[in-house]
Structures are given as structure tokens and as C-alpha cells.
Amino acid sequence: MRKTLLRAACMAALTFMLSGCGIIDYFYLPPPEDTAQELYESGNDAMREKDYVAAAQAYTRLKDNYPFSPYTIEAELSLADAYFLDEEYPAAAEAYKEFETLHPRHQAIPYVLYQVGMARLKSFISVDRPVNNVQEAYQYFQRLRESYPGTEYAAKAEEHMKECRRLLAERELFIADVYWRTGKYGAAWQRYSFVRDNFKDVPHAVEYATEKANVAYLRHREAQSENIREAREGSWKQWFKWL
């Protein structure tokens, strides 16, 4: 009888200890991490709900925690898409570039090049700001057209290349107009001439630049003549002053 009670007490104590460990684990140990598949599905669910911030977080966790998972490549591309759809264009461009670097032979590369171009083009603000993003967009569209001709993305890139050229021409005209308004006709003439000679694929810019270049040149020569005349008169005045 005494042995039976002792055994029961031991079993009760062991049960309490095990249950206590379970309680400790529940409250103090970190919860198990989501699997790669769970993170991927969570990101996809967030994308469908247009919660792009949550989607990016899920894809980033998957990429960081499971770099060799079969879900990771798709997550890397989806991460770039999440940034793009959230209008985080600089982050999207960098994510697409990283994808191309890591997977240069992936079948989605034409799409990736197109998206880099679009992300850089959409980063454009106005002609009074630097247009490096537009120049880079044009370069990516050009790469796409040359490397993957005949694809649907190459065809789309053609139209955006025209848009890039228009914006670049308008940037040059903006600078030329600034020189014009400040009376720097020589610099204005050079800028207008540059547009006239290098943007023949942008007819409205060429027409405007040609007209302004002609007038700017005349005013530049007039200013030069005036400077020469003032210099000569100044030298004669110095002689009369000496006399």
C-alpha cells in the first residue's frame, strides 16, 4: 500500500513537472517560426488584398530566413512587385536589379528589365530636377529591346523610350530657357543647338529649339559687338582722361 502511494506521488510530481515545463515553454520560449511555404502564402494573400507593406515584410522574411528554399526565387521577384505596386519606385528598381544579378538566366528577365525601366521612369518628378532616372530608364528599355526583341515587353519598351527622349529634350530646353531669361544668350544658343541636332526624334522640341537658337545666336553676337564697342570706347576715354 505504501509503495502504491509512493508510486502515485512520484507520477503526480512528474506530471506536474512536465506540465510546468509546458507552461514555461508556452510563456517564455519564442513561438515556432513560420515555414517558407507559410511565409510565401502569407505574402501572396497580402498581395491579393493589396496590403503591399505586409506582403513585402513576408517576402523579405522568407528571403532572409530561407535563402535556399524553392519558394525564395519567386519571393524575390514578388518583393520587387510589392514595392512597385506600393509606389516605392527606388526600392522596386533596386529589388529588380538584385533579382537580375542573382538570376541572370531566369525566364522573367525581360519582365524584370521592363520593370526596372518603369520604376526609374516613374521616379521622374519634373524637368527642373535632375533626370538621371529617365536616362537610366531609357538604357534599360534599350537593353530590353536589343537583348529580347520580339517579346511583348520589348514592344512596350519602344513607346516608353519615346517618352524618355521627350522628357530629356524638355529638360535641355528648360535649361536653355533659363539661360535665355538671364541674358546668357551664348549658353542658351549652345543648348538650343544641342536639342536641334540631337533630338530629331522629338519634332516639337526641334522646332522650338531651332527658332530659339537662331534668335539666341543673333543676340549673342550683338552682345559680343556691344562688349567690343564698349572696350574700344573705354580705351579712347582713358586717353582723353589722361589728356
C-alpha positions as CSV (number, residue, x, y, z in Angstrom):
1,M,0.0,0.0,0.0
2,R,2.8,2.3,1.0
3,K,4.6,1.5,-2.3
4,T,1.5,2.2,-4.3
5,L,1.1,5.6,-2.7
6,L,4.7,6.5,-3.3
7,R,4.5,5.5,-6.9
8,A,1.3,7.6,-7.3
9,A,3.0,10.6,-5.7
10,C,6.0,10.2,-8.0
11,M,3.8,10.1,-11.0
12,A,1.9,13.1,-9.9
13,A,5.1,15.0,-9.3
14,L,6.5,14.0,-12.7
15,T,3.2,15.1,-14.4
16,F,3.3,18.4,-12.6
17,M,6.9,18.9,-13.7
18,L,6.1,18.1,-17.3
19,S,3.1,20.3,-17.3
20,G,5.1,23.0,-15.7
21,C,7.7,22.8,-18.5
22,G,4.9,23.1,-21.0
23,I,3.6,26.2,-19.2
24,I,7.1,27.7,-19.1
25,D,7.6,26.9,-22.8
26,Y,4.3,28.5,-23.7
27,F,5.0,31.7,-21.9
28,Y,8.8,32.1,-22.2
29,L,10.0,30.3,-25.3
30,P,9.6,32.1,-28.7
31,P,6.9,30.7,-30.9
32,P,8.0,28.5,-33.8
33,E,8.9,30.3,-37.0
34,D,6.7,30.2,-40.0
35,T,7.8,27.9,-42.7
36,A,9.0,29.1,-46.1
37,Q,5.7,28.0,-47.6
38,E,3.7,29.7,-44.9
39,L,5.6,33.0,-45.5
40,Y,5.2,32.7,-49.2
41,E,1.4,32.1,-49.0
42,S,1.1,34.9,-46.4
43,G,2.8,37.3,-48.9
44,N,0.6,36.2,-51.7
45,D,-2.5,36.7,-49.6
46,A,-1.4,40.2,-48.7
47,M,-0.8,40.9,-52.4
48,R,-4.3,39.9,-53.2
49,E,-5.6,42.1,-50.5
50,K,-3.4,45.0,-51.8
51,D,-1.6,45.2,-48.5
52,Y,1.8,45.7,-50.1
53,V,3.6,46.6,-46.9
54,A,2.7,43.3,-45.3
55,A,3.5,41.4,-48.5
56,A,6.9,42.9,-48.6
57,Q,7.5,42.0,-45.0
58,A,6.6,38.4,-45.6
59,Y,8.7,38.1,-48.7
60,T,11.7,39.7,-47.0
61,R,11.4,37.3,-44.1
62,L,11.3,34.4,-46.5
63,K,14.3,35.7,-48.4
64,D,16.3,36.3,-45.3
65,N,15.4,33.1,-43.3
66,Y,15.2,30.6,-46.1
67,P,17.7,31.7,-48.8
68,F,17.8,28.2,-50.4
69,S,14.1,27.4,-50.3
70,P,12.3,26.7,-53.6
71,Y,9.9,29.5,-52.8
72,T,12.7,32.1,-52.4
73,I,13.2,32.9,-56.1
74,E,9.5,33.7,-56.6
75,A,9.5,35.6,-53.3
76,E,12.4,37.8,-54.5
77,L,10.5,38.8,-57.7
78,S,7.3,39.3,-55.8
79,L,9.1,41.5,-53.3
80,A,10.1,43.8,-56.1
81,D,6.5,43.8,-57.4
82,A,5.2,44.7,-53.9
83,Y,7.5,47.7,-53.8
84,F,6.4,48.7,-57.3
85,L,2.7,48.4,-56.6
86,D,3.2,50.4,-53.4
87,E,4.8,53.1,-55.5
88,E,8.1,52.7,-53.7
89,Y,9.9,53.0,-57.0
90,P,13.5,53.4,-55.9
91,A,13.2,50.3,-53.7
92,A,11.5,48.4,-56.5
93,A,14.2,49.3,-59.0
94,E,16.9,48.0,-56.7
95,A,15.0,44.8,-55.9
96,Y,14.5,44.1,-59.6
97,K,18.2,44.8,-60.3
98,E,19.2,42.4,-57.5
99,F,16.9,39.7,-59.0
100,E,18.7,40.1,-62.4
101,T,22.1,39.9,-60.7
102,L,21.2,36.7,-58.8
103,H,19.2,35.0,-61.6
104,P,20.5,36.4,-65.0
105,R,19.1,33.4,-67.0
106,H,15.7,33.4,-65.4
107,Q,12.8,33.4,-67.8
108,A,11.4,36.5,-66.2
109,I,14.4,38.7,-67.1
110,P,12.6,40.5,-69.9
111,Y,9.9,41.5,-67.5
112,V,12.5,42.5,-64.9
113,L,14.3,44.8,-67.3
114,Y,11.0,46.4,-68.3
115,Q,10.1,46.9,-64.6
116,V,13.4,48.5,-63.8
117,G,12.8,50.9,-66.7
118,M,9.3,51.7,-65.5
119,A,10.3,52.1,-61.9
120,R,13.0,54.6,-62.9
121,L,10.7,56.4,-65.3
122,K,8.0,56.7,-62.6
123,S,10.6,58.3,-60.3
124,F,10.7,61.3,-62.6
125,I,9.4,64.4,-60.9
126,S,9.8,67.4,-63.3
127,V,12.1,68.9,-65.8
128,D,13.6,71.3,-63.2
129,R,15.0,68.4,-61.3
130,P,17.9,66.0,-62.3
131,V,16.8,63.4,-64.9
132,N,19.3,60.7,-64.2
133,N,16.3,58.3,-63.5
134,V,15.0,59.0,-67.0
135,Q,18.4,58.3,-68.6
136,E,18.6,55.0,-66.7
137,A,15.1,54.1,-67.7
138,Y,16.0,54.7,-71.4
139,Q,19.1,52.5,-71.0
140,Y,17.1,49.6,-69.6
141,F,14.4,49.9,-72.2
142,Q,17.1,49.9,-74.9
143,R,18.8,46.8,-73.4
144,L,15.4,45.1,-73.4
145,R,14.8,45.9,-77.0
146,E,18.2,44.8,-78.1
147,S,18.5,41.6,-75.9
148,Y,15.0,40.3,-76.2
149,P,13.5,41.6,-79.5
150,G,10.1,40.2,-80.3
151,T,8.9,39.9,-76.7
152,E,5.8,41.7,-75.5
153,Y,8.0,43.7,-73.1
154,A,10.3,44.9,-75.9
155,A,7.3,46.2,-77.8
156,K,6.1,48.1,-74.8
157,A,9.6,49.5,-74.2
158,E,9.5,51.2,-77.6
159,E,6.8,53.6,-76.5
160,H,8.4,54.4,-73.2
161,M,11.7,55.1,-75.0
162,K,10.0,57.8,-76.9
163,E,8.6,59.2,-73.7
164,C,12.1,59.2,-72.2
165,R,13.5,61.0,-75.2
166,R,10.8,63.6,-74.9
167,L,11.5,64.2,-71.2
168,L,15.2,64.5,-71.9
169,A,14.7,67.0,-74.7
170,E,12.3,69.1,-72.5
171,R,15.0,69.1,-69.7
172,E,17.5,70.5,-72.2
173,L,15.0,73.1,-73.3
174,F,14.3,74.1,-69.7
175,I,18.0,74.8,-69.1
176,A,18.3,76.7,-72.4
177,D,15.3,78.8,-71.4
178,V,16.9,79.6,-68.0
179,Y,20.0,80.9,-69.8
180,W,17.8,82.9,-72.2
181,R,15.8,84.6,-69.4
182,T,19.0,85.5,-67.6
183,G,20.5,87.0,-70.8
184,K,23.2,84.4,-71.3
185,Y,22.5,84.1,-75.0
186,G,25.7,82.2,-75.9
187,A,25.0,79.4,-73.4
188,A,21.3,79.4,-74.5
189,W,22.3,79.2,-78.2
190,Q,24.5,76.2,-77.4
191,R,21.8,74.3,-75.5
192,Y,19.1,75.0,-78.2
193,S,21.6,73.9,-80.9
194,F,22.2,70.7,-78.9
195,V,18.5,69.9,-78.9
196,R,18.1,70.7,-82.6
197,D,21.0,68.4,-83.5
198,N,20.4,65.5,-81.1
199,F,16.7,65.2,-80.7
200,K,15.4,64.9,-84.2
201,D,13.0,62.2,-83.0
202,V,11.2,64.8,-80.9
203,P,9.8,67.1,-83.6
204,H,8.1,69.7,-81.4
205,A,11.4,70.2,-79.4
206,V,13.4,70.5,-82.5
207,E,11.1,73.1,-84.0
208,Y,11.1,75.2,-80.8
209,A,14.9,74.8,-80.3
210,T,15.7,75.8,-83.9
211,E,13.7,79.0,-83.7
212,K,15.2,80.0,-80.3
213,A,18.7,79.1,-81.4
214,N,18.6,81.5,-84.3
215,V,17.5,84.4,-82.2
216,A,19.8,83.5,-79.3
217,Y,22.7,83.4,-81.8
218,L,21.9,86.9,-83.1
219,R,21.6,88.3,-79.6
220,H,24.8,86.6,-78.5
221,R,26.6,88.3,-81.5
222,E,25.0,91.6,-80.7
223,A,26.2,91.3,-77.1
224,Q,29.7,90.5,-78.3
225,S,29.7,93.5,-80.6
226,E,28.5,95.7,-77.8
227,N,31.2,94.4,-75.5
228,I,33.8,95.1,-78.2
229,R,32.5,98.6,-78.8
230,E,32.5,99.4,-75.0
231,A,36.0,98.1,-74.8
232,R,37.2,100.3,-77.6
233,E,35.3,103.4,-76.3
234,G,36.7,102.7,-72.9
235,S,40.3,102.7,-74.2
236,W,39.7,106.1,-76.0
237,K,38.1,107.5,-72.9
238,Q,41.2,106.6,-71.0
239,W,43.3,108.6,-73.4
240,F,41.0,111.6,-73.2
241,K,41.0,111.4,-69.4
242,W,44.8,111.3,-69.5
243,L,44.9,114.4,-71.6
